[in-house]
Amino acid sequence: MYRCRHRCEGQFLIMSDADVSAIRVLVVDDEALVAFDVADQCEAAGFEVIGPALTLNQGLVLAESNAPSVALLDINLRDEMVWPLARVLRERSVPIVFISANCTHPEIRDEFPNAHCLDKPVDGMTLMDTVRPLVEA
């Protein structure tokens, strides 16, 4: 079985299930419905989901005990900012996609200029169009 890789001028490129399942996505969001929706979208694309974590501490533990290929992070986690986790991931060269209602936060621009940021709520196609190029590199 093959899954859609990404669209390119109306055509679809494909990668095998074996290639896709090797991609491990860390999902961290304090809103359970959002976290599980994002996790479901990643699983539907064939990715292995790490989490979802609902707190900064859970995210740090999962990041330490796993090797994510990419991280999908909310910025504000129950009155804690995600920056300590994002710094750990950046040090490991893990691509980061922030999913937040605050994509204009100056910390993103100043400290994480290579990170992507998607405004909440994010649809599955936009999410996958952002994640796939990061894990294919």
DSSP file (Angstrom, degrees, kcal/mol; ACC not computed):
  #  RESIDUE AA STRUCTURE BP1 BP2  ACC     N-H-->O    O-->H-N    N-H-->O    O-->H-N    TCO  KAPPA ALPHA  PHI   PSI    X-CA   Y-CA   Z-CA
    1    1 A M              0   0    0      0, 0.0    16,-1.3     0, 0.0     2,-0.3   0.000 360.0 360.0 360.0 144.5    0.0    0.0    0.0
    2    2 A Y  E     -A   16   0A   0     14,-0.2     2,-0.3    15,-0.1    14,-0.2  -0.916 360.0-151.1-123.4 150.8    1.2    3.5   -0.7
    3    3 A R  E     -A   15   0A   0     12,-1.8    12,-1.5    -2,-0.3     2,-0.1  -0.848  34.3 -90.2-117.6 155.6    0.2    6.8    0.8
    4    4 A C  E     -A   14   0A   0     -2,-0.3    10,-0.2    10,-0.2     3,-0.1  -0.411  34.2-170.5 -61.7 133.7    0.2   10.3   -0.7
    5    5 A R  E     -     0   0A   0      8,-3.6     2,-0.3     1,-0.3     9,-0.2   0.907  57.6 -50.8 -92.0 -60.0    3.5   12.0   -0.2
    6    6 A H  E     -A   13   0A   0      7,-0.8     7,-2.1   126,-0.1    -1,-0.3  -0.954  54.3 -94.2-169.6 163.6    2.6   15.5   -1.3
    7    7 A R  E     -A   12   0A   0     -2,-0.3     2,-0.3     5,-0.2     5,-0.2  -0.624  32.0-178.7 -85.4 142.2    1.1   17.4   -4.2
    8    8 A C  E >  S-A   11   0A   0      3,-2.8     3,-1.6    -2,-0.3    -2,-0.0  -0.852  74.2 -30.7-142.0 103.2    3.2   18.8   -6.9
    9    9 A E  T 3  S-     0   0    0     -2,-0.3     3,-0.1     1,-0.3    -2,-0.0   0.912 125.8 -46.3  51.9  47.7    1.4   20.8   -9.6
   10   10 A G  T 3  S+     0   0    0      1,-0.3     2,-0.3     0, 0.0    -1,-0.3   0.374 120.2 104.5  82.3  -5.3   -1.7   18.7   -9.3
   11   11 A Q  E <   -A    8   0A   0     -3,-1.6    -3,-2.8    -5,-0.0     2,-0.5  -0.768  64.4-130.4-107.9 156.4    0.2   15.3   -9.2
   12   12 A F  E     -A    7   0A   0     -2,-0.3     2,-0.3    -5,-0.2    -5,-0.2  -0.895  10.3-156.0-108.5 131.9    0.8   13.1   -6.2
   13   13 A L  E     -A    6   0A   0     -7,-2.1    -8,-3.6    -2,-0.5    -7,-0.8  -0.768  21.1-148.5 -96.2 151.7    4.2   11.7   -5.3
   14   14 A I  E     -A    4   0A   0     -2,-0.3     2,-0.3   -10,-0.2   -10,-0.2  -0.850  18.2-169.9-125.4 157.2    4.1    8.6   -3.1
   15   15 A M  E     -A    3   0A   0    -12,-1.5   -12,-1.8    -2,-0.3     5,-0.0  -0.980  34.2-103.4-138.1 151.3    6.1    6.9   -0.5
   16   16 A S  E  >  -A    2   0A   0     -2,-0.3     4,-2.3   -14,-0.2     3,-0.3  -0.236  29.1-110.9 -73.0 161.4    5.7    3.4    0.8
   17   17 A D  H  > S+     0   0    0    -16,-1.3     4,-3.1     1,-0.2     5,-0.2   0.865 119.6  58.1 -56.5 -37.1    4.1    2.6    4.2
   18   18 A A  H  > S+     0   0    0      1,-0.2     4,-0.7     2,-0.2    -1,-0.2   0.901 107.7  45.9 -62.5 -40.6    7.5    1.4    5.4
   19   19 A D  H >4 S+     0   0    0     -3,-0.3     3,-0.6     1,-0.2     4,-0.2   0.927 116.2  45.2 -66.1 -45.0    9.0    4.9    4.6
   20   20 A V  H >< S+     0   0    0     -4,-2.3     3,-2.1     1,-0.2    28,-0.4   0.902 107.1  57.0 -66.9 -42.5    6.1    6.7    6.3
   21   21 A S  H 3< S+     0   0    0     -4,-3.1    -1,-0.2     1,-0.3    -2,-0.2   0.681  96.0  65.9 -68.3 -15.4    5.9    4.6    9.4
   22   22 A A  T << S+     0   0    0     -4,-0.7     2,-0.6    -3,-0.6    -1,-0.3   0.596  81.5  95.8 -77.7 -10.0    9.6    5.4   10.1
   23   23 A I    <   -     0   0    0     -3,-2.1    25,-2.8    -4,-0.2     2,-0.6  -0.726  62.3-161.6 -86.6 122.1    8.5    9.0   10.7
   24   24 A R  E     -b   48   0B   0     -2,-0.6    45,-3.4    43,-0.2    46,-1.5  -0.919   2.8-163.1-111.2 120.6    7.9    9.7   14.4
   25   25 A V  E     -bc  49  70B   0     23,-3.1    25,-3.4    -2,-0.6     2,-0.5  -0.902   8.4-150.6-111.0 119.5    5.9   12.8   15.3
   26   26 A L  E     -bc  50  71B   0     44,-2.4    46,-3.4    -2,-0.6     2,-0.5  -0.785  15.5-164.3 -86.0 124.2    5.9   14.3   18.8
   27   27 A V  E     + c   0  72B   0     23,-2.1    26,-2.8    -2,-0.5     2,-0.4  -0.953  12.1 173.5-114.9 124.2    2.6   16.0   19.5
   28   28 A V  E     +bc  53  73B   0     44,-2.6    46,-2.3    -2,-0.5     2,-0.3  -0.964  16.2 136.3-134.7 116.1    2.4   18.4   22.4
   29   29 A D        -     0   0    0     24,-2.3     6,-0.1    -2,-0.4    48,-0.1  -0.931  44.8-143.6-158.1 133.4   -0.8   20.5   23.1
   30   30 A D  S    S+     0   0    0     46,-0.3     2,-0.9    -2,-0.3    24,-0.1   0.647  85.5  83.8 -76.8 -13.6   -2.6   21.2   26.4
   31   31 A E  S  > S-     0   0    0      1,-0.2     4,-3.0     2,-0.0     3,-0.3  -0.810  70.8-156.7 -90.5 108.3   -6.0   21.1   24.6
   32   32 A A  H  > S+     0   0    0     -2,-0.9     4,-2.9     1,-0.2     5,-0.3   0.869  89.4  52.1 -55.9 -43.1   -6.8   17.4   24.6
   33   33 A L  H  > S+     0   0    0      1,-0.2     4,-1.9     2,-0.2    -1,-0.2   0.914 114.1  43.4 -62.0 -41.9   -9.2   17.7   21.6
   34   34 A V  H  > S+     0   0    0     -3,-0.3     4,-2.8     2,-0.2     5,-0.3   0.935 113.9  51.3 -66.9 -46.0   -6.7   19.5   19.5
   35   35 A A  H  X S+     0   0    0     -4,-3.0     4,-2.4     1,-0.2    -2,-0.2   0.920 114.0  42.6 -58.5 -46.8   -3.8   17.2   20.6
   36   36 A F  H  X S+     0   0    0     -4,-2.9     4,-2.5    -5,-0.2    -1,-0.2   0.832 112.5  53.8 -73.1 -30.8   -5.8   14.0   19.7
   37   37 A D  H  X S+     0   0    0     -4,-1.9     4,-2.3    -5,-0.3    -2,-0.2   0.938 111.7  44.9 -65.2 -46.1   -7.1   15.5   16.5
   38   38 A V  H  X S+     0   0    0     -4,-2.8     4,-2.2     2,-0.2    -2,-0.2   0.920 113.7  50.4 -62.4 -44.0   -3.5   16.3   15.4
   39   39 A A  H  X S+     0   0    0     -4,-2.4     4,-2.6    -5,-0.3    -2,-0.2   0.915 109.9  50.4 -60.4 -43.3   -2.3   12.9   16.5
   40   40 A D  H  X S+     0   0    0     -4,-2.5     4,-2.7     1,-0.2    -1,-0.2   0.899 109.0  51.5 -61.9 -41.1   -5.2   11.3   14.5
   41   41 A Q  H  X S+     0   0    0     -4,-2.3     4,-1.2     2,-0.2    -1,-0.2   0.901 111.6  47.5 -62.7 -40.3   -4.3   13.2   11.4
   42   42 A C  H  <>S+     0   0    0     -4,-2.2     5,-2.3     2,-0.2     4,-0.3   0.911 112.6  48.2 -67.2 -42.7   -0.6   12.1   11.7
   43   43 A E  H ><5S+     0   0    0     -4,-2.6     3,-1.6     1,-0.2    -2,-0.2   0.894 107.5  55.8 -64.9 -38.9   -1.7    8.5   12.2
   44   44 A A  H 3<5S+     0   0    0     -4,-2.7    -1,-0.2     1,-0.3    -2,-0.2   0.818 105.0  53.4 -62.6 -29.5   -4.0    8.7    9.2
   45   45 A A  T 3<5S-     0   0    0     -4,-1.2    -1,-0.3    -3,-0.2    -2,-0.2   0.525 125.3-106.8 -80.8  -5.7   -1.0    9.8    7.2
   46   46 A G  T < 5S+     0   0    0     -3,-1.6    -3,-0.2     1,-0.3   -23,-0.2   0.470  73.2 139.4  96.1   2.5    0.8    6.7    8.4
   47   47 A F      < -     0   0    0     -5,-2.3     2,-0.5    -6,-0.2    -1,-0.3  -0.451  57.0-116.6 -78.2 152.6    3.2    8.4   10.8
   48   48 A E  E     -b   24   0B   0    -25,-2.8   -23,-3.1   -28,-0.4     2,-0.4  -0.796  32.4-142.2 -85.3 127.7    4.1    7.0   14.3
   49   49 A V  E     -b   25   0B   0     -2,-0.5     2,-0.7   -25,-0.2   -23,-0.2  -0.789   9.1-156.4 -97.3 131.9    2.8    9.4   16.9
   50   50 A I  E     -b   26   0B   0    -25,-3.4   -23,-2.1    -2,-0.4     3,-0.3  -0.941  58.2 -51.9-101.8 114.4    4.8   10.0   20.1
   51   51 A G  E     -     0   0B   0     -2,-0.7     2,-0.1     1,-0.3   -23,-0.1  -0.826  34.6-122.7 106.1-148.1    2.2   11.3   22.7
   52   52 A P  E     -     0   0B   0      0, 0.0     2,-0.4     0, 0.0    -1,-0.3   0.363  40.5-161.5 -78.9 150.4    0.3   13.3   22.6
   53   53 A A  E     -b   28   0B   0    -26,-2.8   -24,-2.3    -3,-0.3     3,-0.0  -0.820  11.3-166.2 -97.4 140.5    1.6   15.1   25.6
   54   54 A L        +     0   0    0     -2,-0.4     2,-0.3   -26,-0.2    -1,-0.1   0.499  69.3  43.1-105.1  -7.0   -0.7   17.6   27.4
   55   55 A T  S  > S-     0   0    0      1,-0.1     4,-2.2   -26,-0.1     5,-0.1  -0.899  82.8-113.2-134.2 163.6    1.9   19.4   29.5
   56   56 A L  H  > S+     0   0    0     21,-0.3     4,-2.5    -2,-0.3     5,-0.2   0.926 117.6  51.7 -60.1 -45.6    5.4   20.7   29.1
   57   57 A N  H  > S+     0   0    0      1,-0.2     4,-2.5     2,-0.2    -1,-0.2   0.918 109.1  49.2 -60.9 -44.6    6.8   18.1   31.5
   58   58 A Q  H  > S+     0   0    0      1,-0.2     4,-2.6     2,-0.2    -1,-0.2   0.909 111.3  50.9 -60.1 -41.2    5.1   15.3   29.6
   59   59 A G  H  X S+     0   0    0     -4,-2.2     4,-2.4     2,-0.2    -2,-0.2   0.901 109.7  49.3 -63.1 -41.8    6.6   16.7   26.4
   60   60 A L  H  X S+     0   0    0     -4,-2.5     4,-2.2     2,-0.2    -2,-0.2   0.913 111.7  49.0 -63.6 -43.1   10.1   16.9   27.9
   61   61 A V  H  X S+     0   0    0     -4,-2.5     4,-1.9     1,-0.2    -2,-0.2   0.933 113.2  46.5 -62.6 -46.2    9.9   13.3   29.1
   62   62 A L  H  X S+     0   0    0     -4,-2.6     4,-0.8     1,-0.2    -1,-0.2   0.887 112.1  50.6 -64.7 -38.6    8.7   12.0   25.7
   63   63 A A  H  < S+     0   0    0     -4,-2.4     3,-0.3     1,-0.2    -1,-0.2   0.878 112.1  47.9 -66.2 -36.7   11.3   14.0   23.9
   64   64 A E  H  < S+     0   0    0     -4,-2.2    -2,-0.2     1,-0.2    -1,-0.2   0.843 117.0  41.1 -71.4 -33.7   14.0   12.5   26.2
   65   65 A S  H  < S+     0   0    0     -4,-1.9     2,-0.3    -5,-0.2    -1,-0.2   0.419 117.7  45.0 -98.4   1.8   12.9    8.9   25.9
   66   66 A N  S  < S-     0   0    0     -4,-0.8   -40,-0.0    -3,-0.3   -16,-0.0  -0.862  72.4-127.9-136.4 169.5   12.1    9.0   22.1
   67   67 A A        -     0   0    0     -2,-0.3   -43,-0.2     3,-0.0    -4,-0.1  -0.757  31.2-162.5-121.4  83.2   13.7   10.2   18.9
   68   68 A P        -     0   0    0      0, 0.0   -43,-0.2     0, 0.0     3,-0.1  -0.339  18.1-154.0 -68.7 147.5   11.1   12.3   17.1
   69   69 A S  S    S-     0   0    0    -45,-3.4     2,-0.3     1,-0.4   -44,-0.2   0.752  84.0  -1.1 -83.6 -29.8   11.5   13.0   13.4
   70   70 A V  E     -c   25   0B   0    -46,-1.5   -44,-2.4    24,-0.2     2,-0.4  -0.973  69.7-137.1-156.5 154.4    9.5   16.2   13.8
   71   71 A A  E     -cd  26  96B   0     24,-2.4    26,-2.8    -2,-0.3     2,-0.6  -0.975   3.5-160.9-124.8 135.4    7.6   18.0   16.6
   72   72 A L  E     -cd  27  97B   0    -46,-3.4   -44,-2.6    -2,-0.4     2,-0.4  -0.954  27.6-179.7-112.1 110.6    4.2   19.6   16.5
   73   73 A L  E     -cd  28  98B   0     24,-2.4    26,-2.8    -2,-0.6     2,-0.2  -0.927  29.2-144.6-124.6 133.2    4.0   22.0   19.5
   74   74 A D        -     0   0    0    -46,-2.3    26,-0.2    -2,-0.4     3,-0.1  -0.596  21.8-139.4 -77.3 154.9    1.5   24.4   21.0
   75   75 A I  S    S+     0   0    0     24,-0.3     7,-2.1    -2,-0.2     2,-0.7   0.919  85.5  47.9 -85.4 -47.4    3.2   27.5   22.4
   76   76 A N  E     -F   81   0C   0      5,-0.2     2,-0.7     6,-0.1   -46,-0.3  -0.862  65.7-176.1-103.6 114.4    1.2   28.0   25.6
   77   77 A L  E >  S-F   80   0C   0      3,-4.0     3,-1.2    -2,-0.7   -21,-0.3  -0.849  71.1 -43.6-114.0  94.9    0.8   24.8   27.7
   78   78 A R  T 3  S-     0   0    0     -2,-0.7    -1,-0.1     1,-0.3     3,-0.1   0.937 122.0 -40.3  48.6  56.5   -1.4   25.4   30.7
   79   79 A D  T 3  S+     0   0    0      1,-0.2     2,-0.4     0, 0.0    -1,-0.3   0.573 122.9 104.5  69.7  11.3    0.3   28.7   31.6
   80   80 A E  E <   -F   77   0C   0     -3,-1.2    -3,-4.0     3,-0.0     2,-0.3  -0.946  69.4-127.6-116.2 144.5    3.8   27.3   30.8
   81   81 A M  E     -F   76   0C   0     -2,-0.4    -5,-0.2    -5,-0.2     4,-0.2  -0.664  10.3-134.9 -89.9 148.9    5.6   28.2   27.6
   82   82 A V  S >> S+     0   0    0     -7,-2.1     4,-2.3    -2,-0.3     3,-0.7   0.444  75.5 107.3 -81.2  -1.4    6.9   25.5   25.4
   83   83 A W  H 3> S+     0   0    0      1,-0.2     4,-2.6    -8,-0.2     5,-0.2   0.832  72.0  55.8 -54.5 -41.8   10.3   27.1   24.9
   84   84 A P  H 3> S+     0   0    0      0, 0.0     4,-1.7     0, 0.0    -1,-0.2   0.920 113.1  43.0 -58.4 -40.9   12.4   24.7   27.1
   85   85 A L  H <> S+     0   0    0     -3,-0.7     4,-2.4    -4,-0.2    -2,-0.2   0.916 112.4  52.9 -68.1 -43.5   11.1   21.8   25.0
   86   86 A A  H  X S+     0   0    0     -4,-2.3     4,-2.6     1,-0.2    -1,-0.2   0.875 107.9  51.9 -61.1 -36.9   11.6   23.6   21.8
   87   87 A R  H  X S+     0   0    0     -4,-2.6     4,-2.4    -5,-0.2    -1,-0.2   0.915 108.7  50.1 -65.6 -42.5   15.2   24.4   22.7
   88   88 A V  H  X S+     0   0    0     -4,-1.7     4,-1.1    -5,-0.2    -2,-0.2   0.932 113.7  45.7 -59.8 -45.6   15.9   20.7   23.5
   89   89 A L  H  <>S+     0   0    0     -4,-2.4     5,-2.7     1,-0.2     3,-0.3   0.896 110.7  52.6 -66.4 -40.3   14.5   19.7   20.1
   90   90 A R  H ><5S+     0   0    0     -4,-2.6     3,-1.8     1,-0.2    -1,-0.2   0.910 105.4  55.1 -61.6 -41.6   16.4   22.4   18.3
   91   91 A E  H 3<5S+     0   0    0     -4,-2.4    -1,-0.2     1,-0.3    -2,-0.2   0.797 109.4  48.1 -61.0 -28.1   19.6   21.2   19.9
   92   92 A R  T 3<5S-     0   0    0     -4,-1.1    -1,-0.3    -3,-0.3    -2,-0.2   0.344 116.6-116.7 -92.3   5.3   18.8   17.7   18.4
   93   93 A S  T < 5 +     0   0    0     -3,-1.8    -3,-0.2     1,-0.2    -2,-0.1   0.818  59.1 157.5  61.6  33.5   18.1   19.2   15.0
   94   94 A V      < -     0   0    0     -5,-2.7    -1,-0.2    -6,-0.1   -24,-0.2  -0.794  45.8-118.4 -86.8 122.8   14.4   18.1   15.2
   95   95 A P        -     0   0    0      0, 0.0   -24,-2.4     0, 0.0     2,-0.4  -0.341  31.2-148.8 -60.6 141.9   12.2   20.2   12.9
   96   96 A I  E     -d   71   0B   0    -26,-0.2    20,-2.1    18,-0.1     2,-0.5  -0.943  18.6-174.0-120.4 134.9    9.6   22.1   14.8
   97   97 A V  E     -de  72 116B   0    -26,-2.8   -24,-2.4    -2,-0.4     2,-0.4  -0.976  16.7-151.7-122.4 114.4    6.1   23.1   13.7
   98   98 A F  E     -de  73 117B   0     18,-3.1    20,-3.2    -2,-0.5     2,-0.5  -0.701   5.7-164.2 -82.0 135.8    4.3   25.3   16.2
   99   99 A I  E     + e   0 118B   0    -26,-2.8     2,-0.3    -2,-0.4   -24,-0.3  -0.954  37.1 131.9-120.4 108.4    0.5   25.0   16.1
  100  100 A S  E     - e   0 119B   0     18,-2.2    20,-1.4    -2,-0.5     3,-0.3  -0.959  69.4-124.3-155.0 161.0   -0.8   28.0   18.0
  101  101 A A  S    S+     0   0    0     -2,-0.3     3,-0.1    18,-0.2    18,-0.1   0.367 109.6  60.6 -86.4   2.2   -3.2   30.9   18.1
  102  102 A N    >   +     0   0    0      1,-0.1     3,-1.6     2,-0.0    -1,-0.2  -0.406  53.9 146.4-129.2  55.7   -0.1   33.1   18.7
  103  103 A C  T 3  S+     0   0    0     -3,-0.3    -1,-0.1     1,-0.3    -2,-0.1   0.595  70.4  64.8 -70.5  -9.2    2.1   32.6   15.6
  104  104 A T  T 3   +     0   0    0     -3,-0.1    -1,-0.3     4,-0.1     5,-0.1   0.348  69.1 136.5 -93.1   7.4    3.2   36.2   15.9
  105  105 A H    X>  -     0   0    0     -3,-1.6     3,-1.2     1,-0.2     4,-1.0  -0.322  58.1-134.7 -56.2 129.7    5.0   35.5   19.2
  106  106 A P  H 3> S+     0   0    0      0, 0.0     4,-2.9     0, 0.0     5,-0.3   0.774  99.9  67.9 -61.3 -26.3    8.4   37.3   19.0
  107  107 A E  H 3>>S+     0   0    0      1,-0.2     4,-2.7     2,-0.2     5,-1.0   0.858  97.0  54.0 -61.9 -35.0   10.1   34.2   20.5
  108  108 A I  H <>5S+     0   0    0     -3,-1.2     4,-1.2     3,-0.2     7,-0.3   0.962 113.8  40.4 -63.0 -50.9    9.4   32.3   17.3
  109  109 A R  H  <5S+     0   0    0     -4,-1.0    -2,-0.2     1,-0.2    -1,-0.2   0.911 123.6  39.1 -63.8 -43.7   11.0   34.9   15.1
  110  110 A D  H  <5S+     0   0    0     -4,-2.9    -2,-0.2     2,-0.1    -3,-0.2   0.903 132.0  18.0 -78.8 -43.3   13.9   35.6   17.4
  111  111 A E  H  <5S+     0   0    0     -4,-2.7    -3,-0.2    -5,-0.3    -2,-0.1   0.704 132.4  35.1-105.9 -23.3   14.9   32.2   18.7
  112  112 A F    ><< +     0   0    0     -4,-1.2     3,-1.6    -5,-1.0    -1,-0.2  -0.405  62.3 151.1-128.9  56.8   13.3   29.7   16.3
  113  113 A P  T 3  S+     0   0    0      0, 0.0    -1,-0.1     0, 0.0    -4,-0.1   0.734  74.9  53.6 -65.4 -20.7   13.5   31.4   12.9
  114  114 A N  T 3  S+     0   0    0     -3,-0.1     2,-0.1    -6,-0.1   -18,-0.1   0.540  89.8  99.4 -89.2  -6.7   13.6   28.1   11.1
  115  115 A A    <   -     0   0    0     -3,-1.6     2,-0.3    -7,-0.3   -18,-0.2  -0.423  68.8-132.2 -77.3 154.3   10.5   26.7   12.7
  116  116 A H  E     -e   97   0B   0    -20,-2.1   -18,-3.1    -2,-0.1     2,-0.4  -0.705  15.6-156.4 -97.6 156.8    7.1   26.8   11.0
  117  117 A C  E     -e   98   0B   0     -2,-0.3     2,-0.4   -20,-0.2   -18,-0.2  -0.979   5.5-168.2-139.0 127.6    4.0   28.1   12.7
  118  118 A L  E     -e   99   0B   0    -20,-3.2   -18,-2.2    -2,-0.4     2,-0.2  -0.938  24.6-121.6-113.7 133.6    0.4   27.2   11.8
  119  119 A D  E     -e  100   0B   0     -2,-0.4   -18,-0.2   -20,-0.2   -20,-0.0  -0.498  44.9 -81.4 -73.6 139.6   -2.6   29.0   13.2
  120  120 A K  S    S+     0   0    0    -20,-1.4     2,-0.1    -2,-0.2    -1,-0.1  -0.595 111.2  44.7 -77.7 145.9   -5.2   27.1   15.1
  121  121 A P  S    S-     0   0    0      0, 0.0     2,-0.4     0, 0.0    -2,-0.1   0.643  80.7-172.6 -78.2 146.8   -7.3   25.5   14.1
  122  122 A V        -     0   0    0     -4,-0.1     2,-0.2    -2,-0.1    -2,-0.1  -0.875  16.4-134.0-108.4 135.7   -5.2   23.7   11.4
  123  123 A D     >  -     0   0    0     -2,-0.4     4,-2.3     1,-0.1     5,-0.2  -0.511  24.3-112.4 -85.6 158.8   -6.7   21.5    8.8
  124  124 A G  H  > S+     0   0    0      1,-0.2     4,-2.7     2,-0.2     5,-0.2   0.844 113.3  52.5 -59.9 -39.4   -5.2   18.1    8.0
  125  125 A M  H  > S+     0   0    0      2,-0.2     4,-2.7     1,-0.2    -1,-0.2   0.929 111.1  46.5 -66.7 -44.0   -4.0   19.0    4.4
  126  126 A T  H  > S+     0   0    0      2,-0.2     4,-1.3     1,-0.2    -2,-0.2   0.915 113.4  50.4 -62.1 -42.6   -2.2   22.2    5.6
  127  127 A L  H  X S+     0   0    0     -4,-2.3     4,-2.5     1,-0.2     3,-0.4   0.945 114.0  42.9 -61.0 -49.3   -0.6   20.2    8.5
  128  128 A M  H  X S+     0   0    0     -4,-2.7     4,-2.4     1,-0.2    -2,-0.2   0.866 110.2  56.4 -68.3 -35.7    0.6   17.4    6.2
  129  129 A D  H  < S+     0   0    0     -4,-2.7    -1,-0.2    -5,-0.2    -2,-0.2   0.780 114.0  41.9 -65.2 -25.0    1.8   19.9    3.5
  130  130 A T  H  X S+     0   0    0     -4,-1.3     4,-0.6    -3,-0.4    -2,-0.2   0.867 118.0  43.8 -85.5 -41.9    3.9   21.5    6.2
  131  131 A V  H >X S+     0   0    0     -4,-2.5     4,-1.5     1,-0.2     3,-0.8   0.918 102.9  63.1 -73.3 -44.9    5.2   18.3    7.9
  132  132 A R  H 3X S+     0   0    0     -4,-2.4     4,-1.5     1,-0.3     3,-0.4   0.886 101.1  49.1 -55.2 -48.3    6.0   16.1    4.9
  133  133 A P  H 3> S+     0   0    0      0, 0.0     4,-0.8     0, 0.0    -1,-0.3   0.838 109.2  55.8 -62.1 -28.4    8.8   18.4    3.4
  134  134 A L  H << S+     0   0    0     -3,-0.8    -2,-0.2    -4,-0.6    -3,-0.1   0.860 112.9  39.3 -70.0 -35.1   10.4   18.5    6.8
  135  135 A V  H  < S+     0   0    0     -4,-1.5    -1,-0.2    -3,-0.4    -3,-0.1   0.613 111.2  58.1 -92.1 -12.9   10.7   14.8    7.2
  136  136 A E  H  <        0   0    0     -4,-1.5    -1,-0.2    -5,-0.2    -2,-0.2   0.646 360.0 360.0 -86.5 -16.3   11.6   14.1    3.6
  137  137 A A     <        0   0    0     -4,-0.8    -1,-0.2    -5,-0.2    -2,-0.1   0.494 360.0 360.0 -64.3 360.0   14.7   16.3    3.7
